[in-house]
């Protein structure tokens, strides 16, 4: 394929992903090139997927939403929605979130099941510097699709005053599951999980003490409903302090939504939420 | 170029020409073309301000986006805030010297934001002590090396030449009266409000308040480092003072009622974001849903307001989760 056509196609793919946004995302040729020719990505691709073919984001299978320019690089919302009718024969089984220039680029791997109802996830990540950011959807059939953006964010003056990290440590492991609306059976319902955790990378220096806060972060999340897995996630310190996940589950009858979190010191935290016939519409505290 | 000009024209004549241009521009009230020669606005007898540029930091405005000022007493001058860069500080001192030949005895820094801090080196180089609240100094030490790096990248070495991190000569903890220039000045500290260590400075004689980070005018206040309930309480305390005018941290000077516009913004912001959180709007949609049309004409609405929205969202979310 002619190089120009290639660039053009990538642009189209990127623009399609951005249609949902109020302002059209402008992708400069340099950003397109950064996405296309990233050496880090070439390595990760080989490591995760070997020789397998990754299709561009055909038919907007992934709706991948990141801010064009993040005002706070420590908490950048990332939303991945899959726009495919899931059947037991063909569904999105995994979503990979890759942030090329982060110290640990493979930022999250989310696994879904038919009990998820929808392979959608929203979380918040740290962005170290201007970087390509990618979402790869893996189907149970083995097909792979990728959507990518270029994101402008970097620390600078946005470094926090530090009190939040202390508060996060004081509340370590407190968790909350939330289902905002009345639960409807046999359709996907939105849930939120928030974990109080500093999720430190071990890479940021306190400018006063000249010390590095040790790496200490959540490494896995497992959510089940009625004993069946709904969502599991392998994550690391690319996820922002106080990790937060919005996801779906597909309840067929009253049951228990349960979340289990494991961190790098092998501490395990569990929270449960009873989902009943008449679940309250208000947030239910499951601490 | 400059060397050539020096060769063609005798240096003395060039200097005189520059002085005449600067002098006439000042007298006629014509804003000087280059922001490098700021002309102060007189707010009251002996009370002056330099108004910062609107918008984001860029090489056109030299990053000089914050207000600074000075108060002239019988026996000297107190400067309030020091500007963005060493050169900015030098320019401020030169501009003060054009107004009065009394010595500058002290530079007070009202809060920890780059456009108020980094001119301090110019004052210190002339032996003028720089004073700030201990908590403001601590925040500067914790953060501002990065700010300075970013600023250097944005503005370039020419604009930022000679600008460095510093430790204030005087650190204080509480409200106090400054009796240095034959004109009492009140340093007002309300605890961690718009930021840790943010202060306001009241000139008792004129009733003019330099409000620093506590009050902005026609510009979105930045909630990033704030304790909002304490900030609102501090604004309440300011509203009870007999003020004749306020010099805000950003934007033009105005009447005492500027305090109310900041209170209104903070209240509207909190109410609006609480509504979004209640409605289950995710963080990714907050920017698009953050519109507060009553404030859309304020400077930095397009960026500081968006950041404020996300900061308040995260704070309220945390409060609701871990009360």
Boltz contact constraints between the chains, C-beta under 6 A:
constraints:
  - contact:
      token1: [A, 22]
      token2: [B, 288]
      max_distance: 6.0
  - contact:
      token1: [A, 65]
      token2: [B, 284]
      max_distance: 6.0
  - contact:
      token1: [A, 71]
      token2: [B, 306]
      max_distance: 6.0
  - contact:
      token1: [A, 71]
      token2: [B, 307]
      max_distance: 6.0
  - contact:
      token1: [A, 77]
      token2: [B, 283]
      max_distance: 6.0
  - contact:
      token1: [A, 77]
      token2: [B, 284]
      max_distance: 6.0
  - contact:
      token1: [A, 79]
      token2: [B, 284]
      max_distance: 6.0
  - contact:
      token1: [A, 122]
      token2: [B, 282]
      max_distance: 6.0
  - contact:
      token1: [A, 122]
      token2: [B, 284]
      max_distance: 6.0
  - contact:
      token1: [A, 156]
      token2: [B, 146]
      max_distance: 6.0
  - contact:
      token1: [A, 156]
      token2: [B, 150]
      max_distance: 6.0
  - contact:
      token1: [A, 157]
      token2: [B, 147]
      max_distance: 6.0
  - contact:
      token1: [A, 159]
      token2: [B, 143]
      max_distance: 6.0
  - contact:
      token1: [A, 159]
      token2: [B, 146]
      max_distance: 6.0
  - contact:
      token1: [A, 161]
      token2: [B, 225]
      max_distance: 6.0
  - contact:
      token1: [A, 171]
      token2: [B, 322]
      max_distance: 6.0
  - contact:
      token1: [A, 174]
      token2: [B, 322]
      max_distance: 6.0
  - contact:
      token1: [A, 176]
      token2: [B, 321]
      max_distance: 6.0
  - contact:
      token1: [A, 180]
      token2: [B, 280]
      max_distance: 6.0
  - contact:
      token1: [A, 194]
      token2: [B, 321]
      max_distance: 6.0
  - contact:
      token1: [A, 196]
      token2: [B, 322]
      max_distance: 6.0
  - contact:
      token1: [A, 207]
      token2: [B, 142]
      max_distance: 6.0
  - contact:
      token1: [A, 207]
      token2: [B, 145]
      max_distance: 6.0
  - contact:
      token1: [A, 208]
      token2: [B, 141]
      max_distance: 6.0
  - contact:
      token1: [A, 208]
      token2: [B, 142]
      max_distance: 6.0
  - contact:
      token1: [A, 246]
      token2: [B, 282]
      max_distance: 6.0
